[in-house]
Each structure stands twice: as C-alpha cells, then as structure tokens.
Amino acid sequence: MQRGFCLKPLHNEWIEFAKRDYYTLKKLDGDEYLTNIVLFHSQQCIEKLFKGIMEASGADVPRIHNTKKLYELIADVIDQPMDVDDLLYIDSVYIESRYPASFGLLPGGQPTLKESQKAIEIVKKILSLLDLDFESRGGSDENIDIKNRRFSSRKSDVVFGTTQRCCHDRAIEK
C-alpha cells in the first residue's frame, strides 16, 4: 500500500512552532534559574512536532498534551520506533515544570540542570530519529526532511510517498 498525502498550511505552522520551542530551549540551556522553562519547551517541541505529523497524515489533531499518546497515534505514519520511556519522562516533567514547588508537584523543588539537559537530549534524539535538522535557524521558507518526506515551514504543499495528488488536485513528485 502506497502512503502519501499533501500537507496543509496548518501542519506547517505546527512544525514552525515546534522549531521555535526548540530554539527557546537551546537558548536557555545551561541556565539553572530557567530549568523548568527548558522542560516545558522540550515537551512543547515534541508535542507540536507530533501534531504536525498527525495533521499531515490527515488525522484530526486531538487536544491532548501527552506525547506518548500522540506518538501512539502517529507511530504507523513515521515508521520509526521511539523510546517510550523518553516520552514518559517528558510527560512527567511537563506538568511539574509549569507550577511552583509549593503546590506539591515538584517534591525536589526546581528541576535540576541535569534534568533539563536530559529533556534536551530526548528532543535531539527524536529529531535525529525523524531525520530533522532544527539546528540551522531558517526563516519561514525552510524545508524540513523526514525520511525523504518533505516537511516545510512555509505555507506550501508537502508530500509523503512517491507520487500523490495534493489538495489542489495536481500530481506531486517526490
């Protein structure tokens, strides 16, 4: 069965926002005062990336934040196994990073630099598994490749598969 589909502009926005979260966490990396913000943006980067892939596949994007559940919804689309323990870690620190320790959600207090760096490494691992390069800071017209499936952060058609008819009813070649 040949898979292929045209990516809509909304998916491109998901990918662009994931990239912005990545730049944010990279800028804040190493700042002990902002470790909870790094954890938050790590989770957001993965969530938005997965939702962009989901949107690209034509699936409805659920209003959930759980990266493990989102991964389960796209696993057959990306054909790339991910470490579920990494996603569980990201999900566990997402809520904790958003609220003060006084609420009882962070028994150890402020997340450590080691915890924030672990989250960054998980994001980098996922980007690598998907063959994504978020390191170069491109504008809104930068293309992002996932295993020969072209994603774009600009509002243009993007294709998975070999030949596919896009939403404008024209053939697109990979």
Secondary structure as UniProt FT lines:
FT   STRAND          5..6
FT   HELIX           9..28
FT   TURN            29..30
FT   HELIX           32..34
FT   HELIX           35..56
FT   TURN            57..58
FT   HELIX           67..78
FT   HELIX           84..98
FT   HELIX           101..103
FT   TURN            107..108
FT   HELIX           113..129
FT   TURN            130..131
FT   TURN            140..141
FT   STRAND          143..146
FT   TURN            147..148
FT   STRAND          149..152
FT   STRAND          159..160
FT   STRAND          163..165
FT   TURN            167..168
FT   STRAND          171..173
//
